[in-house]
Structure formats: C-alpha cells, structure tokens
C-alpha cells in the first residue's frame, strides 16, 4: 500500500490509472479513526496528511 501511495504522489492525482486512490479507500473505510488512524498508530507513524487534507466526517467520527 505504501508503494502504491508513493507512486500516486509521484505521478500526480490526475494521472493515477489504478483503483488504489484515496477515494477508493474511503468506499470501504469511511471513518478516519477506524482506518487511517488505527494503522498509523499501530505502525508508530504520524503522517501530516490531515494538516492540509480533509477526511470527510461521519456520525461515528463526531
């Protein structure tokens, strides 16, 4: 997944020709806490995605 994310960043969002996009992830993983945060906490990393990008909130996140 990390490799797919990195190649998407290098190519730019508009040129990604795969189903591995942020929007595709959100289809099955609608809440940031249950998906992104859980994995990042487990890995002990603190990406700064959410300083600039917004993950749409659901009732479960509020």
N, C-alpha and C positions, 0 to 999 in steps of 0.2 A: 504494500500500500504506500509506503514511504517513497519508493521508486516511482510509482505512478503519479503521486502528488508532485514530486520534483520535476518530472518530465512535463507535467501540465503547466507548472510555473514557468519553466524554461521556454515552452512553446507559446505561451500566452493563452488565456481563456478561450478566445475565439477560434483557435486552431486545434483544439483538442478533438481528436477523432476517435474517442472511446467512450464507453459508458461510465468510466471512472471519473466523474466530476463531482463537485461539492453538492450540486443539486440532486444528483443520482443517489448520493449517500443519504440525503435527507428524506428520500422516498421511504426508506425502511427505518431510518434513525431520526425521527422528528425532534427529539429533545437533545439539546447540547449536553445536559448533565448525564444522561444515560448512555451517550455515545462518546463524544469527544472528550469530555472531562474525565470520565471513568478510565479510558485508555491512557490519556496523558498522565493522570495521577498514578496509575499502575507503572508506567514507564519512567516516572520521575522527571518528566519534562514539562516546561511551562512555555508553550508557544505563545506568541503575541498576536495571534490572528484576530482576536476579539477587540484589540485596540482600534482597529480600522474597519473590520468586517462585522456585520450583524448577523447573528444566528436567530432566525425568527422564533419568538417565544410561543409556547403553547400554554394551556392552562396548567399543565403539570410543572412547568418551569417557574411559574409565578408564585 
